[in-house]
Amino acid sequence: MPVAPAAPDLARRTVTLALVRDGEHYAEIVERGVRRARASVWIATANLKDVHVEARVGTRARAARAFTSLFDELAEAATRGVEVRILYSGHASRPLAARMQKLGRSTIGLRCCGRSHLKMIAVDGQLLYLGSANFTGAGLGAKGDHRRNFEAGIVTDDDWVLDQMQATFDGIWRGQRCAGCRVRSECAQPLDRLGSR
């Protein structure tokens, strides 16, 4: 069980961060974050939909101005050893459920907790996004100017903030909050029954 480090004196703490708004989410989180992952991508979101993004630079699909599913890219990254964990509440959209079925036994870890309303993306333990955006095309700025959501958040590489939020995510993922949960009886699959992977 990971132990979060002791909190520093937050009143005197200086943290480097960047503010991201609206379409900036796409460049900061998708292009500079998720697509560059080498070790891990941990995503917490309330809503979960199939996210279509511009095909990667240098591909034929990009030359044809085609869009691809970010979940296909995450599944491919997982086959290369990138740990992909997605924690969400509610239900995955029908198109995403169909894509996940098509991908078969994907190594993307998906876990549902109805109480989790975090919007967080941690990449390689080095980049952290916290903000309003769900892991959807409209949330991440992948849609056009007049169709995307109005969103705001921060991106940081601060070690302490990363450690705190990854410990929070991992605690929910492993079911450490399940025993004391007052809505456990409504949960179809309590996370503490799934093991630590």
Rosetta silent file (secondary structure, phi, psi, omega in degrees, C-alpha in Angstrom):
SEQUENCE: MPVAPAAPDLARRTVTLALVRDGEHYAEIVERGVRRARASVWIATANLKDVHVEARVGTRARAARAFTSLFDELAEAATRGVEVRILYSGHASRPLAARMQKLGRSTIGLRCCGRSHLKMIAVDGQLLYLGSANFTGAGLGAKGDHRRNFEAGIVTDDDWVLDQMQATFDGIWRGQRCAGCRVRSECAQPLDRLGSR
SCORE:     score description
SCORE:     0.000 S_00000001
   1 L     0.000  122.380 -179.102    0.000    0.000    0.000 S_00000001
   2 L   -66.406  140.910  177.711    1.580    3.315   -1.072 S_00000001
   3 L  -111.196  123.944  179.721    2.131    5.804    1.731 S_00000001
   4 L   -72.574  140.035  178.802    1.790    9.460    0.870 S_00000001
   5 L   -65.554  158.103  178.679    4.649   11.622    2.115 S_00000001
   6 L   -61.622  144.520 -178.250    4.009   14.066    4.941 S_00000001
   7 L   -70.752  133.815  174.355    2.528   17.361    3.836 S_00000001
   8 L   -75.356  175.981  175.363    4.960   20.266    3.627 S_00000001
   9 L   -71.035   98.013 -173.535    4.062   23.687    4.950 S_00000001
  10 H   -65.530  -24.691  179.464    1.613   24.526    2.174 S_00000001
  11 H   -65.970  -22.234 -178.048    1.470   28.198    3.155 S_00000001
  12 H  -111.864    8.352 -173.367    5.118   28.544    2.057 S_00000001
  13 L   -87.187  134.147  175.109    5.102   26.150   -0.860 S_00000001
  14 L  -109.597  128.463 -177.940    5.774   27.358   -4.394 S_00000001
  15 L  -124.684  134.666  175.007    4.499   25.148   -7.208 S_00000001
  16 L   -87.959  128.325  178.799    5.115   25.558  -10.916 S_00000001
  17 E  -149.705  164.250  176.406    1.966   25.023  -12.943 S_00000001
  18 E  -123.792  138.524  175.286    0.336   25.997  -16.194 S_00000001
  19 E   -85.830  131.334  175.188   -3.261   27.047  -16.660 S_00000001
  20 E  -122.142  138.866  179.648   -5.056   25.291  -19.523 S_00000001
  21 E  -134.650  143.992  171.289   -8.416   26.335  -20.920 S_00000001
  22 L    47.892 -120.051 -176.041  -10.757   24.985  -23.548 S_00000001
  23 L   -66.484  -16.641  177.596   -8.843   23.817  -26.669 S_00000001
  24 H   -63.321  -22.783  178.440   -5.480   24.087  -24.861 S_00000001
  25 H   -56.957  -38.101 -176.734   -6.400   20.785  -23.169 S_00000001
  26 H   -62.794  -49.434 -178.144   -5.756   18.994  -26.451 S_00000001
  27 H   -67.144  -45.244 -174.470   -2.200   20.240  -26.879 S_00000001
  28 H   -75.437  -41.839 -172.163   -1.178   19.937  -23.223 S_00000001
  29 H   -94.793  -46.364 -178.306   -2.895   16.696  -22.217 S_00000001
  30 H   -77.151  -58.487 -173.192   -3.300   14.633  -25.384 S_00000001
  31 H   -72.349  -48.349 -176.980   -0.277   15.671  -27.462 S_00000001
  32 L   -88.159  -11.422 -177.566    2.306   16.505  -24.761 S_00000001
  33 L  -112.506  -85.611 -172.171    0.959   14.043  -22.207 S_00000001
  34 H   -55.177  -45.316 -176.798   -0.968   10.898  -23.108 S_00000001
  35 H   -69.957  -15.602  179.961    0.631   10.380  -26.531 S_00000001
  36 H  -103.242    7.057 -176.366    4.149   10.614  -25.068 S_00000001
  37 L   -59.992  137.660  177.081    3.599    8.161  -22.199 S_00000001
  38 L  -116.951  -27.261 -175.515    6.420    5.685  -21.605 S_00000001
  39 L  -123.447  -44.043 -175.274    5.474    4.071  -18.277 S_00000001
  40 E  -156.440  149.773  170.564    1.950    4.930  -17.142 S_00000001
  41 E  -135.936  113.043  177.127   -1.260    6.806  -17.874 S_00000001
  42 E  -111.927  123.285 -175.583   -3.733    7.058  -14.994 S_00000001
  43 E  -122.745  129.750  171.669   -7.038    8.712  -15.868 S_00000001
  44 E  -120.109  129.757 -176.221   -9.884    9.614  -13.508 S_00000001
  45 E  -151.760  154.219  173.765  -13.086   10.909  -15.067 S_00000001
  46 L   -83.026  -56.855  179.353  -16.787   11.013  -14.360 S_00000001
  47 L   -92.942  143.740 -179.315  -17.942   10.555  -17.971 S_00000001
  48 E  -133.319  115.675 -179.575  -16.180    8.126  -20.279 S_00000001
  49 L  -131.708  163.471  174.560  -16.623    8.258  -24.041 S_00000001
  50 L   -69.332  121.993 -175.537  -14.661    7.179  -27.104 S_00000001
  51 L  -100.181  117.148  177.317  -12.301   10.089  -27.766 S_00000001
  52 E   -98.723  129.110 -176.831  -11.509   10.766  -31.411 S_00000001
  53 E  -129.476  163.978  175.257   -8.359   12.753  -32.064 S_00000001
  54 E   -58.981  140.373  177.168   -6.310   13.792  -35.061 S_00000001
  55 L   -60.120  155.846 -177.911   -4.178   10.924  -36.316 S_00000001
  56 L   -60.227  145.557  176.298   -0.517   11.075  -35.275 S_00000001
  57 L   -59.825  137.739  177.688    1.822   13.354  -37.199 S_00000001
  58 L    91.285    0.380  179.361    3.738   11.485  -39.900 S_00000001
  59 L  -101.679  159.538  176.206    1.064    8.868  -40.569 S_00000001
  60 H   -62.542  -37.082  179.360   -0.965    8.331  -43.735 S_00000001
  61 H   -60.502  -38.724  178.839   -4.108    8.827  -41.683 S_00000001
  62 H   -65.972  -41.697  178.741   -2.867   12.307  -40.682 S_00000001
  63 H   -61.199  -32.061  179.063   -2.158   13.153  -44.322 S_00000001
  64 L   -87.164    5.864 -178.648   -5.741   12.152  -45.106 S_00000001
  65 L    58.312   35.541 -179.702   -6.943   14.341  -42.206 S_00000001
  66 L   -86.414  156.823  175.069   -8.417   11.283  -40.530 S_00000001
  67 E  -109.175  149.025  178.859   -9.296   10.954  -36.884 S_00000001
  68 E  -127.779  164.333  177.765   -8.478    7.936  -34.738 S_00000001
  69 E   -82.004  130.071  176.077   -9.665    6.661  -31.383 S_00000001
  70 H   -64.943  -24.761  177.697   -7.428    7.601  -28.477 S_00000001
  71 H   -69.895  -33.286  173.202   -8.476    4.259  -26.947 S_00000001
  72 H   -62.075  -42.204  178.645   -6.840    2.412  -29.856 S_00000001
  73 H   -65.823  -40.558  178.471   -3.652    4.334  -29.068 S_00000001
  74 H   -64.685  -40.370  178.254   -3.961    3.560  -25.343 S_00000001
  75 H   -63.818  -40.177  178.744   -4.467   -0.152  -26.101 S_00000001
  76 H   -66.278  -41.284  177.863   -1.387   -0.113  -28.341 S_00000001
  77 H   -63.145  -38.848  179.375    0.627    1.661  -25.638 S_00000001
  78 H   -63.649  -35.182  177.762   -0.526   -0.938  -23.092 S_00000001
  79 H   -68.252  -21.371  176.275    0.818   -3.731  -25.323 S_00000001
  80 L   -87.903    1.760  177.519    4.203   -1.935  -25.152 S_00000001
  81 L   102.045    1.576  175.937    4.090   -2.082  -21.355 S_00000001
  82 L   -73.256  127.168  178.351    2.550    1.285  -20.530 S_00000001
  83 E   -78.473  114.484 -179.583    0.285    0.842  -17.509 S_00000001
  84 E  -111.830  116.360  177.435   -3.093    2.294  -18.505 S_00000001
  85 E  -122.414  130.877  176.672   -5.655    2.693  -15.720 S_00000001
  86 E  -127.312  119.914  178.976   -8.981    4.434  -16.176 S_00000001
  87 E  -108.299  125.164 -176.885  -11.206    5.108  -13.169 S_00000001
  88 E  -142.895  167.237  174.105  -14.689    6.380  -13.986 S_00000001
  89 L  -117.418  160.233  179.503  -18.192    6.650  -12.584 S_00000001
  90 L    77.631 -143.187 -176.417  -21.428    5.771  -14.321 S_00000001
  91 L  -121.916  147.172  171.486  -21.369    3.914  -17.608 S_00000001
  92 E   -70.737  148.299  179.235  -19.046    4.005  -20.590 S_00000001
  93 L   -62.746  157.173  179.097  -20.771    5.312  -23.723 S_00000001
  94 H   -58.713  -45.971  177.787  -22.181    2.751  -26.177 S_00000001
  95 H   -59.490  -38.080  179.196  -19.608    3.549  -28.891 S_00000001
  96 H   -69.549  -41.148  178.321  -16.789    3.102  -26.378 S_00000001
  97 H   -59.512  -39.810  178.379  -18.265   -0.171  -25.062 S_00000001
  98 H   -65.973  -41.197  179.383  -18.406   -1.423  -28.677 S_00000001
  99 H   -64.667  -43.287 -179.338  -14.787   -0.345  -29.278 S_00000001
 100 H   -63.988  -36.139  176.927  -13.601   -2.055  -26.089 S_00000001
 101 H   -66.274  -39.059  178.405  -15.405   -5.240  -27.147 S_00000001
 102 H   -64.549  -37.431  179.004  -13.689   -4.994  -30.545 S_00000001
 103 H   -70.226  -15.006  178.252  -10.307   -4.594  -28.827 S_00000001
 104 L    71.404 -143.561 -178.440  -10.996   -7.858  -26.994 S_00000001
 105 L   -76.146   74.201 -179.979   -8.979   -8.582  -23.881 S_00000001
 106 L   -69.968  153.515  176.675   -7.298   -5.225  -23.834 S_00000001
 107 L   -91.694   13.331  171.722   -4.683   -4.483  -21.235 S_00000001
 108 L   -75.413  124.638  176.428   -6.374   -1.169  -20.484 S_00000001
 109 E   -83.793  123.457  177.838   -7.468   -1.302  -16.853 S_00000001
 110 E  -121.788  126.854  175.310  -11.016   -0.008  -16.395 S_00000001
 111 E  -136.989  142.323 -176.816  -12.642    0.330  -12.983 S_00000001
 112 E  -113.148  130.553  172.653  -15.900    1.998  -12.038 S_00000001
 113 L  -135.007  113.897 -177.203  -16.642    3.800   -8.766 S_00000001
 114 L   -60.802  -21.362 -179.383  -19.917    5.699   -8.641 S_00000001
 115 L   -90.092  -13.551 -177.155  -18.540    8.087   -6.020 S_00000001
 116 L   -77.481  118.934  177.651  -15.422    9.048   -7.954 S_00000001
 117 L  -122.678   17.424  178.222  -15.843   12.448   -9.560 S_00000001
 118 L   -63.146  144.551  167.553  -12.134   13.209   -9.997 S_00000001
 119 L  -122.629  100.903 -172.039  -10.935   14.700  -13.243 S_00000001
 120 E  -148.549  143.066  171.476   -7.262   13.847  -13.280 S_00000001
 121 E  -137.002  122.817  176.368   -4.644   12.544  -15.700 S_00000001
 122 E  -116.699  128.138 -178.032   -1.186   11.490  -14.503 S_00000001
 123 E  -119.477  120.620  175.093    1.414   10.532  -17.108 S_00000001
 124 L    57.018   20.975 -177.837    4.623    8.683  -16.188 S_00000001
 125 L    63.196   18.725 -175.382    4.495   10.091  -12.660 S_00000001
 126 L  -127.310  -17.839 -179.874    5.845   13.331  -14.158 S_00000001
 127 E  -133.245  133.264 -179.827    2.857   15.263  -15.501 S_00000001
 128 E  -130.471  130.762  170.854   -0.423   15.865  -13.704 S_00000001
 129 E  -110.653  132.004  170.839   -3.628   17.448  -14.967 S_00000001
 130 E  -130.801  130.376  179.559   -6.327   18.481  -12.501 S_00000001
 131 E   176.946 -156.593 -174.711   -9.377   20.344  -13.699 S_00000001
 132 L   -90.864  -15.591 -169.349  -12.903   20.238  -14.971 S_00000001
 133 L   -75.944  126.636  168.880  -12.421   18.167  -18.138 S_00000001
 134 L   -77.328  164.159  178.187  -13.833   14.671  -18.412 S_00000001
 135 E   -82.489   72.897  178.875  -12.058   12.135  -20.630 S_00000001
 136 L  -137.528  163.064  178.615  -14.258   12.921  -23.625 S_00000001
 137 L   -61.390  -42.504 -179.960  -13.624   14.616  -26.955 S_00000001
 138 L   -67.944  -35.071 -179.892  -15.576   17.712  -25.932 S_00000001
 139 L   -72.001  -40.755 -175.653  -13.776   17.859  -22.578 S_00000001
 140 L   -87.881    7.370  175.137  -10.259   17.403  -23.961 S_00000001
 141 L    79.145   15.721 -177.910  -10.682   19.975  -26.713 S_00000001
 142 L   -80.733  -11.073  178.377  -10.692   17.450  -29.558 S_00000001
 143 L   -92.831  169.403 -178.794  -13.870   18.901  -31.041 S_00000001
 144 L   -64.389  166.573 -177.139  -14.129   22.126  -33.054 S_00000001
 145 L   -52.205  -34.906 -174.486  -14.183   25.590  -31.493 S_00000001
 146 L   -97.711    6.459  179.964  -17.982   25.733  -31.468 S_00000001
 147 L  -122.857  -19.081 -177.669  -18.565   22.189  -30.166 S_00000001
 148 L   -77.251  160.022  178.369  -16.050   21.667  -27.374 S_00000001
 149 L   -74.826  160.337  169.550  -16.856   22.318  -23.724 S_00000001
 150 L   -86.628  114.242 -174.492  -15.681   25.335  -21.780 S_00000001
 151 L  -132.667  158.127  174.529  -13.057   23.785  -19.479 S_00000001
 152 E  -150.821  147.422  177.971  -10.229   24.900  -17.224 S_00000001
 153 E  -168.330 -174.684  177.988   -7.534   23.134  -15.260 S_00000001
 154 E  -125.931  152.574  173.140   -3.891   23.085  -14.300 S_00000001
 155 E  -123.548  133.546  179.486   -0.907   21.041  -15.427 S_00000001
 156 E  -144.426  159.272  172.446    2.065   20.543  -13.119 S_00000001
 157 L  -117.296   17.067 -178.433    5.165   18.396  -12.692 S_00000001
 158 L   -64.774  123.895 -176.522    5.406   19.068   -8.955 S_00000001
 159 H   -58.640  -45.708 -176.059    6.530   15.886   -7.161 S_00000001
 160 H   -65.240  -44.777  179.502    4.509   16.420   -3.989 S_00000001
 161 H   -64.152  -43.210  176.523    1.250   17.177   -5.815 S_00000001
 162 H   -58.398  -47.295  179.673    1.838   14.199   -8.126 S_00000001
 163 H   -60.258  -43.800 -179.191    2.500   11.899   -5.150 S_00000001
 164 H   -62.680  -47.710 -175.593   -0.625   13.089   -3.337 S_00000001
 165 H   -73.763  -34.986  176.003   -2.955   12.682   -6.313 S_00000001
 166 H   -67.720  -35.306  175.792   -1.485    9.360   -7.442 S_00000001
 167 H   -66.234  -39.299  176.800   -1.917    8.054   -3.877 S_00000001
 168 H   -62.203  -49.501  178.957   -5.535    9.260   -3.925 S_00000001
 169 H   -58.455  -50.365 -176.069   -6.161    7.581   -7.287 S_00000001
 170 H   -63.298  -36.345  177.486   -4.423    4.354   -6.260 S_00000001
 171 H   -62.831  -42.224  176.577   -6.364    4.178   -2.996 S_00000001
 172 H   -67.611  -46.944 -178.441   -9.676    4.343   -4.843 S_00000001
 173 H   -54.489  -43.376 -177.135   -8.404    1.939   -7.550 S_00000001
 174 L   -82.768   -2.937  177.834   -7.390   -0.689   -4.958 S_00000001
 175 L    82.081   20.134 -179.025  -10.680   -0.366   -3.072 S_00000001
 176 L   -68.780  -17.275  178.671   -9.232    1.158    0.092 S_00000001
 177 L   -95.914   -6.072 -172.886  -12.294    3.408    0.388 S_00000001
 178 L   -67.537  -41.444 -174.073  -14.830    0.609   -0.149 S_00000001
 179 L   -57.167  -40.707 -178.030  -15.094   -0.730    3.424 S_00000001
 180 L   -94.143    6.962 -175.966  -16.419    2.546    4.836 S_00000001
 181 L   -73.747  126.993 -178.046  -18.535    3.472    1.803 S_00000001
 182 L   -80.971   -8.280  176.744  -22.172    4.100    2.711 S_00000001
 183 L  -112.559   18.799 -179.503  -23.382    3.343   -0.823 S_00000001
 184 H   -56.836  -36.930 -178.281  -21.487    0.061   -1.139 S_00000001
 185 H   -63.018  -20.638  179.099  -24.775   -1.892   -1.266 S_00000001
 186 H   -92.082   -5.114 -175.660  -25.598   -0.060   -4.525 S_00000001
 187 L   -84.558  125.898 -179.217  -22.236   -0.894   -6.107 S_00000001
 188 L   -67.731  -34.605 -177.289  -22.347   -3.640   -8.741 S_00000001
 189 L  -146.973   86.725  179.527  -18.681   -4.544   -8.287 S_00000001
 190 L   -55.389  137.380 -173.711  -16.908   -3.096   -5.222 S_00000001
 191 H   -66.207  -25.396  179.806  -13.311   -2.312   -6.087 S_00000001
 192 H   -72.102   -6.606  175.516  -11.919   -4.088   -3.019 S_00000001
 193 H   -93.728   -5.288 -174.238  -13.041   -7.369   -4.571 S_00000001
 194 L   -94.163  -10.036 -177.097  -10.987   -6.861   -7.730 S_00000001
 195 L    88.357 -179.206 -171.934   -7.488   -7.115   -6.303 S_00000001
 196 L   -90.273  -11.158 -177.340   -4.648   -4.658   -6.579 S_00000001
 197 L   -73.530    0.000    0.000   -3.870   -4.784  -10.341 S_00000001
